[in-house]
Amino acid sequence: MPTPHDEEFVRFAVAGGHLTPEQGEEALAALAEIESLGGVASAADMLERRGLLDKRQIGVVREA
């Protein structure tokens, strides 16, 4: 299960128009899958690696 911080990050990314609601749902599902396989990832890192957010957008969302 994604952390509350990751859920909040995704929620702000969607609210700010950086992700669609569908992309937000997919991101949270991907984080849950990563964790179920024993991995660790933050929402910001995973979204950047997938090319859905760039560093500038991540900074904007974090400031929100």
Z-matrix of the N, CA and C atoms (Angstrom, degrees):
N
C 1 1.453
C 2 1.532 1 108.61
N 3 1.328 2 117.15 1 130.62
C 4 1.469 3 119.93 2 178.50
C 5 1.529 4 110.80 3 -60.27
N 6 1.301 5 115.17 4 150.49
C 7 1.463 6 120.13 5 179.30
C 8 1.530 7 109.91 6 -70.18
N 9 1.326 8 116.86 7 159.73
C 10 1.467 9 118.67 8 175.78
C 11 1.528 10 112.07 9 -57.86
N 12 1.331 11 116.77 10 -35.31
C 13 1.469 12 120.54 11 178.28
C 14 1.531 13 110.25 12 -62.83
N 15 1.336 14 116.98 13 -44.42
C 16 1.465 15 120.27 14 179.04
C 17 1.524 16 111.09 15 -64.84
N 18 1.320 17 116.86 16 -41.21
C 19 1.467 18 120.27 17 177.93
C 20 1.525 19 110.88 18 -61.37
N 21 1.328 20 116.12 19 -42.54
C 22 1.458 21 120.76 20 179.08
C 23 1.537 22 110.59 21 -65.41
N 24 1.331 23 117.17 22 -42.21
C 25 1.462 24 121.21 23 178.82
C 26 1.529 25 109.82 24 -58.33
N 27 1.319 26 116.44 25 -47.73
C 28 1.471 27 120.31 26 -179.22
C 29 1.526 28 110.18 27 -64.63
N 30 1.312 29 117.28 28 -41.27
C 31 1.467 30 120.85 29 179.57
C 32 1.532 31 110.58 30 -60.25
N 33 1.347 32 116.96 31 -44.17
C 34 1.462 33 120.45 32 178.59
C 35 1.528 34 111.44 33 -67.96
N 36 1.325 35 117.60 34 -35.36
C 37 1.469 36 120.72 35 178.13
C 38 1.526 37 110.43 36 -64.24
N 39 1.319 38 116.57 37 -39.80
C 40 1.469 39 120.66 38 177.38
C 41 1.523 40 109.80 39 -69.25
N 42 1.330 41 117.01 40 -47.25
C 43 1.465 42 121.06 41 -178.57
C 44 1.529 43 111.74 42 -60.69
N 45 1.339 44 116.65 43 -33.80
C 46 1.453 45 121.16 44 179.79
C 47 1.518 46 113.88 45 -82.84
N 48 1.326 47 116.87 46 -0.81
C 49 1.460 48 120.57 47 178.32
C 50 1.517 49 114.50 48 81.18
N 51 1.326 50 117.39 49 12.36
C 52 1.462 51 120.86 50 179.76
C 53 1.525 52 112.08 51 -83.19
N 54 1.333 53 115.85 52 -23.79
C 55 1.466 54 122.31 53 176.24
C 56 1.518 55 108.28 54 -134.10
N 57 1.323 56 116.07 55 151.09
C 58 1.460 57 119.57 56 171.41
C 59 1.527 58 107.71 57 -78.02
N 60 1.323 59 117.71 58 161.30
C 61 1.459 60 118.83 59 175.82
C 62 1.534 61 112.28 60 -57.10
N 63 1.317 62 116.39 61 -36.53
C 64 1.468 63 120.25 62 179.10
C 65 1.523 64 110.76 63 -65.41
N 66 1.336 65 116.65 64 -42.66
C 67 1.464 66 120.12 65 177.96
C 68 1.525 67 110.34 66 -63.04
N 69 1.327 68 117.09 67 -37.55
C 70 1.453 69 120.68 68 177.76
C 71 1.513 70 111.63 69 -63.07
N 72 1.324 71 116.77 70 -44.68
C 73 1.465 72 121.08 71 177.99
C 74 1.523 73 110.75 72 -63.12
N 75 1.329 74 116.91 73 -42.90
C 76 1.465 75 121.00 74 179.03
C 77 1.526 76 110.89 75 -64.02
N 78 1.320 77 116.80 76 -38.08
C 79 1.464 78 120.39 77 179.51
C 80 1.521 79 110.72 78 -63.91
N 81 1.324 80 117.21 79 -44.56
C 82 1.464 81 120.12 80 179.42
C 83 1.527 82 111.11 81 -65.99
N 84 1.323 83 117.15 82 -38.32
C 85 1.466 84 120.46 83 176.92
C 86 1.530 85 110.60 84 -64.97
N 87 1.329 86 116.84 85 -40.44
C 88 1.468 87 120.30 86 178.81
C 89 1.520 88 110.96 87 -64.67
N 90 1.334 89 117.22 88 -40.66
C 91 1.468 90 120.06 89 177.30
C 92 1.523 91 110.81 90 -62.49
N 93 1.325 92 117.16 91 -41.81
C 94 1.466 93 120.86 92 178.40
C 95 1.524 94 110.32 93 -62.66
N 96 1.324 95 116.78 94 -39.61
C 97 1.462 96 120.55 95 179.38
C 98 1.530 97 111.11 96 -67.03
N 99 1.327 98 116.97 97 -43.27
C 100 1.462 99 121.30 98 178.09
C 101 1.525 100 109.63 99 -58.00
N 102 1.330 101 115.98 100 -45.96
C 103 1.462 102 120.25 101 -179.10
C 104 1.526 103 111.67 102 -66.87
N 105 1.340 104 117.85 103 -36.52
C 106 1.460 105 120.40 104 179.93
C 107 1.528 106 111.65 105 -66.49
N 108 1.326 107 115.81 106 -23.27
C 109 1.465 108 120.77 107 177.77
C 110 1.528 109 112.18 108 -90.91
N 111 1.339 110 115.77 109 4.57
C 112 1.457 111 120.13 110 178.19
C 113 1.514 112 114.21 111 91.72
N 114 1.306 113 117.66 112 5.21
C 115 1.455 114 121.20 113 -179.49
C 116 1.515 115 111.73 114 -89.91
N 117 1.313 116 114.29 115 169.67
C 118 1.458 117 121.31 116 178.18
C 119 1.527 118 107.51 117 -134.21
N 120 1.327 119 115.50 118 131.23
C 121 1.460 120 120.12 119 177.55
C 122 1.519 121 108.18 120 -155.18
N 123 1.314 122 115.72 121 148.56
C 124 1.464 123 119.51 122 173.70
C 125 1.522 124 107.63 123 -94.72
N 126 1.318 125 115.39 124 157.45
C 127 1.457 126 119.95 125 179.00
C 128 1.526 127 110.84 126 -59.17
N 129 1.327 128 116.57 127 -44.64
C 130 1.464 129 120.20 128 -178.38
C 131 1.525 130 111.40 129 -60.72
N 132 1.325 131 116.94 130 -47.60
C 133 1.465 132 120.17 131 -179.25
C 134 1.525 133 111.53 132 -63.12
N 135 1.312 134 116.54 133 -44.51
C 136 1.450 135 120.30 134 -178.11
C 137 1.530 136 110.96 135 -64.90
N 138 1.328 137 117.23 136 -41.65
C 139 1.466 138 120.25 137 179.91
C 140 1.527 139 111.61 138 -68.32
N 141 1.314 140 116.94 139 -34.52
C 142 1.467 141 119.63 140 176.75
C 143 1.534 142 110.15 141 -68.49
N 144 1.317 143 117.02 142 -44.93
C 145 1.471 144 120.09 143 179.51
C 146 1.512 145 112.18 144 -61.15
N 147 1.321 146 116.77 145 -32.94
C 148 1.464 147 120.52 146 179.68
C 149 1.525 148 112.58 147 -83.95
N 150 1.333 149 116.75 148 -2.36
C 151 1.456 150 120.57 149 177.49
C 152 1.522 151 114.28 150 77.50
N 153 1.329 152 117.03 151 17.05
C 154 1.457 153 119.97 152 -179.77
C 155 1.524 154 112.73 153 -88.13
N 156 1.324 155 116.97 154 -26.27
C 157 1.461 156 122.02 155 175.80
C 158 1.522 157 108.78 156 -134.77
N 159 1.333 158 116.85 157 145.85
C 160 1.462 159 119.65 158 173.06
C 161 1.530 160 108.78 159 -102.53
N 162 1.311 161 116.28 160 175.97
C 163 1.467 162 120.45 161 -175.64
C 164 1.528 163 112.28 162 -59.93
N 165 1.319 164 117.29 163 -37.10
C 166 1.461 165 120.52 164 179.13
C 167 1.520 166 110.41 165 -64.08
N 168 1.325 167 116.33 166 -46.34
C 169 1.464 168 120.37 167 -179.99
C 170 1.535 169 110.74 168 -63.09
N 171 1.319 170 116.50 169 -39.65
C 172 1.471 171 120.38 170 178.18
C 173 1.515 172 109.88 171 -60.86
N 174 1.338 173 116.95 172 -42.65
C 175 1.449 174 120.59 173 178.00
C 176 1.519 175 112.69 174 -61.94
N 177 1.327 176 115.80 175 -41.62
C 178 1.467 177 120.59 176 178.83
C 179 1.527 178 110.42 177 -62.87
N 180 1.325 179 116.36 178 -45.19
C 181 1.461 180 120.23 179 -179.58
C 182 1.523 181 110.52 180 -65.04
N 183 1.321 182 117.14 181 -41.26
C 184 1.472 183 119.56 182 179.37
C 185 1.524 184 111.70 183 -63.19
N 186 1.319 185 117.76 184 -35.06
C 187 1.461 186 121.15 185 178.30
C 188 1.522 187 112.05 186 -69.40
N 189 1.336 188 115.74 187 -26.82
C 190 1.473 189 119.74 188 179.95
C 191 1.509 190 108.16 189 -69.07
